[in-house]
Amino acid sequence: MTVTLVLVIAMAVLFSCGVYLLLERSLTRMLLGFLLLGNALNLLLLTMSGAAGDPPIGGSAEGITDPLPQAFALTAIVITFAVSAFLLALIHRSWRLSRADEVEVDEADVAIRHREDPADDDPELAEEDDPATHHDPKAPEDADDPHGTQPDTDREQAHR
């Protein structure tokens, strides 16, 4: 096995473990998952930069390694560190306030997720919500409509 293949396998394992940990409800596990994803990203950047070469200071221009992927990796390290410090501060604050490391289920989100549209089950409600079936006698386009029915007069005649 070549060095590049080992790095690709390690990167794939880090990505998969990082995503698995990010999907947990524990904030500490989410932080560890984020750190694993950051390290996998650094391996990806360095693997994609190509084979090792000569340093850019020196003799000829042949065989010189491009320093841009290394600069990207350093930038990714700094960003990962900053976001990790922020997540660690959030975890500390959550622990100080509630003595819990778990993310709780928000009842409002659950209610929105399970709410169904009543028009799906009742076709009459779907017709009432349809703007093509509404008749507004005060609207200029409906004022001259001879076939338009007035809902108030129809209801009054039905009750007589």
C-alpha positions as CSV (number, residue, x, y, z in Angstrom):
1,M,0.0,0.0,0.0
2,T,1.2,3.4,-0.9
3,V,1.4,6.4,1.5
4,T,-1.4,8.2,-0.4
5,L,-3.8,5.2,-0.1
6,V,-3.1,5.0,3.7
7,L,-3.9,8.8,4.0
8,V,-7.1,8.4,1.9
9,I,-8.2,5.5,4.1
10,A,-7.4,7.4,7.3
11,M,-9.2,10.5,5.9
12,A,-12.3,8.4,5.1
13,V,-12.3,6.9,8.6
14,L,-12.0,10.4,10.2
15,F,-14.8,11.8,8.0
16,S,-17.2,8.9,8.9
17,C,-16.4,9.0,12.6
18,G,-16.7,12.8,12.6
19,V,-20.1,12.7,10.9
20,Y,-21.3,10.0,13.3
21,L,-20.3,12.0,16.3
22,L,-21.8,15.2,14.9
23,L,-25.2,13.5,14.8
24,E,-25.2,12.7,18.5
25,R,-27.1,14.8,21.0
26,S,-24.2,15.2,23.4
27,L,-22.4,18.5,22.9
28,T,-19.0,17.0,23.8
29,R,-19.4,14.4,21.2
30,M,-20.4,17.0,18.7
31,L,-17.2,18.9,19.5
32,L,-15.1,15.7,19.0
33,G,-16.9,15.1,15.7
34,F,-16.1,18.6,14.6
35,L,-12.4,18.1,15.5
36,L,-12.3,14.8,13.6
37,L,-13.8,16.5,10.5
38,G,-11.3,19.3,10.8
39,N,-8.4,16.8,10.8
40,A,-9.9,14.9,7.9
41,L,-10.2,18.1,5.9
42,N,-6.5,18.8,6.6
43,L,-5.6,15.3,5.4
44,L,-7.7,15.9,2.3
45,L,-5.9,19.2,1.5
46,L,-2.5,17.7,2.0
47,T,-3.3,14.5,0.0
48,M,-4.7,16.5,-2.9
49,S,-1.6,18.7,-3.0
50,G,0.4,16.0,-4.8
51,A,3.6,14.2,-4.1
52,A,6.4,15.6,-2.0
53,G,9.0,17.8,-3.8
54,D,11.8,20.1,-3.2
55,P,11.4,23.2,-1.0
56,P,10.7,26.4,-3.0
57,I,13.9,28.0,-1.8
58,G,16.9,26.7,-3.7
59,G,18.2,25.7,-7.1
60,S,15.9,25.1,-10.1
61,A,12.1,25.4,-10.5
62,E,11.7,21.7,-11.4
63,G,10.2,19.5,-8.7
64,I,9.1,22.3,-6.4
65,T,6.0,21.6,-4.3
66,D,3.2,24.1,-4.5
67,P,2.9,25.8,-1.1
68,L,-0.8,26.9,-1.6
69,P,-2.4,23.6,-0.3
70,Q,-0.1,23.9,2.8
71,A,-1.4,27.5,3.3
72,F,-4.9,26.2,3.0
73,A,-4.2,23.5,5.6
74,L,-2.8,26.1,8.0
75,T,-5.9,28.3,7.5
76,A,-8.2,25.3,8.1
77,I,-6.3,24.5,11.3
78,V,-6.8,28.1,12.6
79,I,-10.5,28.1,11.7
80,T,-11.0,24.7,13.3
81,F,-9.3,25.9,16.4
82,A,-11.4,29.0,16.6
83,V,-14.7,27.2,16.1
84,S,-13.6,24.5,18.6
85,A,-12.9,27.2,21.2
86,F,-16.4,28.7,20.5
87,L,-18.1,25.3,20.8
88,L,-16.1,24.6,24.0
89,A,-17.4,27.9,25.5
90,L,-21.0,26.9,24.5
91,I,-20.5,23.5,26.2
92,H,-19.2,25.1,29.3
93,R,-22.0,27.7,29.4
94,S,-24.6,24.9,28.9
95,W,-23.1,22.9,31.7
96,R,-23.0,25.8,34.1
97,L,-26.7,26.7,33.4
98,S,-28.4,23.3,33.2
99,R,-25.8,20.7,34.4
100,A,-26.6,18.8,31.2
101,D,-24.5,18.0,28.1
102,E,-27.5,16.9,26.0
103,V,-29.3,18.9,23.5
104,E,-33.0,18.8,24.4
105,V,-35.8,18.3,21.9
106,D,-37.6,21.6,21.2
107,E,-41.4,21.0,21.5
108,A,-42.2,23.8,19.0
109,D,-40.0,22.1,16.3
110,V,-41.7,18.7,17.0
111,A,-45.1,20.4,16.7
112,I,-44.2,21.9,13.4
113,R,-42.7,18.7,12.1
114,H,-45.8,16.6,12.9
115,R,-48.4,19.2,11.8
116,E,-50.3,18.1,8.8
117,D,-52.1,20.2,6.2
118,P,-55.8,19.8,6.8
119,A,-56.5,20.3,3.1
120,D,-54.7,17.0,2.3
121,D,-57.5,15.0,4.1
122,D,-60.6,17.1,3.3
123,P,-61.2,18.1,-0.4
124,E,-63.8,20.7,0.7
125,L,-61.1,22.6,2.7
126,A,-58.9,22.5,-0.3
127,E,-61.6,24.1,-2.4
128,E,-62.1,26.8,0.2
129,D,-58.4,27.6,0.2
130,D,-58.3,27.8,-3.6
131,P,-58.2,31.4,-4.7
132,A,-59.9,30.6,-8.0
133,T,-63.1,29.6,-6.1
134,H,-63.3,32.7,-3.9
135,H,-65.7,35.5,-5.0
136,D,-65.2,39.0,-3.6
137,P,-68.1,41.2,-4.7
138,K,-66.0,44.3,-3.8
139,A,-63.2,43.3,-6.1
140,P,-63.3,45.1,-9.5
141,E,-62.9,41.9,-11.6
142,D,-65.8,40.2,-9.7
143,A,-68.2,43.1,-9.7
144,D,-69.5,42.6,-13.3
145,D,-69.5,38.7,-13.1
146,P,-73.1,37.6,-13.8
147,H,-72.4,34.0,-12.8
148,G,-70.7,34.9,-9.5
149,T,-72.6,33.9,-6.4
150,Q,-72.7,35.9,-3.3
151,P,-71.9,33.6,-0.3
152,D,-73.9,35.7,2.2
153,T,-77.2,35.7,0.2
154,D,-76.9,32.0,-0.6
155,R,-76.6,31.2,3.1
156,E,-79.5,33.5,4.0
157,Q,-81.7,31.9,1.4
158,A,-80.7,28.4,2.6
159,H,-81.8,29.3,6.2
160,R,-85.3,30.6,5.1
